[in-house]
Amino acid sequence: MDRPFVALALFGAAALVVARLTRRARRPLPPGPKPRWIVGNLFDMPSDSPWMRFAEWSELYGEITYVEVFGQPIVILNSLSACKELLEKRGATSSGRPIGIMHELMNMHKVRAGLTSMQDDPFWRYERRLTHAAFGPQSVQEYYPIQEAQSVRFLQKLLEPDVNCKKELRYAIGQTLFEVAYGLSPEQYFDEFMEMSDTLLRSFLEATIPGRFLVETIPILRYFPSWLPGAGFKRYAEGVSKVSDRHSTIYFEMVKRAWVSLHFRIAAALMVTSLSIGTRDGSTLICVYSTNMSAQGITLVPWIAGIDTTDQTVAKFMIAMQTHPDAQRKAQEELDRVVGTERLPTIADRDNLPYLHALIKEVLRWHPGVATGIPHRLTQDEVYKGSYLCPQSFIPRFSQRCRNIARQANDGTLLTRPDEFIPERFLDTDPGFESLPDPSEIVFGFGRRICPGRHVADGTVFLMISRLLATYWISSPQDNNGQCTDVHIDWSGVDAVRYVPMVCLQHEAHDRASYPNPMAPRFTPRSPGTIDLIKVADTML
Ligand code: HEM
């Protein structure tokens, strides 16, 4: 970093420290690790797997942990009750998002990161309404055929030798969401679009990490030219911005083609018609799209926000099946009994499969993928009662709220043996069932910002999991001597799952996502009959 940057940084940080001290003097803050001068808790903040440090803090500080980075207040909500109170009941003041300067510099407003980065304003509320219309419990029934077809394609891929399971799973989920949003098979754009979306998602998440980019704390730095030494963040943002531009261009081409060829499926159609786009000759569309970012933002929602989250849920299921063969066997027995072996399960079977239902709940609960949620931003001062360490906690205006989802799903005060994978806990015959929180009420968020794609995810996850179980036995890979390898699970996030010996070497971890790598499980067709079932399934749809 060069001198003007250092001078500005120190000046800005000093001003923030003064502001912080004044604020502290006014009211008591929630408990948390002691901040250092100027930098605050910068060096306490974990650089990866933040949920692990947050979990340690929750043991020390209780329901809420308070930290600061360069004067920027961050409140970490550790308990379910704190979330319900602050995000649900007081949702009117806690549904903003941190204002991301890096997001702006990276041109994220072009791709909109699918609603996620918008503030709680009339535009966001309008888009939420449209999204809800397209992804609500009734509308999602339109997508079941897409989800069924993609799950069959995935099963068929697994029959091929040396299949790359991780890649194929991601493709299957990606294509499902692509078709749901655009009504198109992705065709020639798919690979490029997928790669760009990954870059955008990673950059988006990285920019939400407190303290990662100084410009978020000292906004004036954004006006510094990118060639200056120390302005690496601007060069980085420019690179991402080019990806955003290309992403928008391709996206627009796809929408135009879909619109002209009348191939919009319900999601896109619902959204776009609600935006009163007049004709189908393409020209009106161009004009409306170039000025109306809403349509673009909304139809990108499933892609940006849905792919990783759904993908990692199914990946986690695969890991659970390798490590818990008894649970796998029980679910398969139930499927054979209820659905039989002559057809694949469908959504209509769901209510008759209580064990599978419980197993999917446990998959959602067991080390949730969006482990620290997406930060919220308060829009006015609040006082929260209830923390036993600090009964009158003052939560400063504009503080960020990270939800410690991982801690909430594994809260030992609410369920027994939280680290273990036990689907039976979600059977209504289990003695502790009544008092158990429903994982889908934790992992999809609360209040106004609750995940609008949860019903889409629900269908994809059910179909993928039930059909995999109906057709394959999932086990860990074999070593050179044909022996199954031991599976060692490390949830740190950098190598979320390791086989011993290490068979999986490639793993991408996002700082906000605890992502288990499905790597290379073995998929053995359960019988010669299931191979036939998989092969003909496509034509049966
Ligand atoms: C198992 C899969 C999924 C999980 C665990 C999940 C989880 C979450 C979580 C925790 C949030 C943040 C809520 C908050 O800010 O409090 C979120 C937001 C969001 N999710 Fe999902 N999600 C999943 C799938 C999907 C899918 C398939 C879609 C789209 C079809 C989607 C669209 C969104 C959008 C647009 C937001 C931002 C909402 C806003 O800021 O207003 N998600 N999701």
Boltz pocket constraint, residues with backbone or C-beta under 6 A from the ligand:
constraints:
  - pocket:
      binder: B
      contacts: [[A, 113], [A, 114], [A, 115], [A, 116], [A, 117], [A, 118], [A, 128], [A, 135], [A, 301], [A, 302], [A, 303], [A, 305], [A, 306], [A, 307], [A, 309], [A, 310], [A, 313], [A, 369], [A, 370], [A, 373], [A, 374], [A, 375], [A, 442], [A, 443], [A, 444], [A, 445], [A, 446], [A, 448], [A, 449], [A, 450], [A, 451], [A, 452], [A, 453], [A, 454], [A, 456], [A, 457]]
      max_distance: 6.0
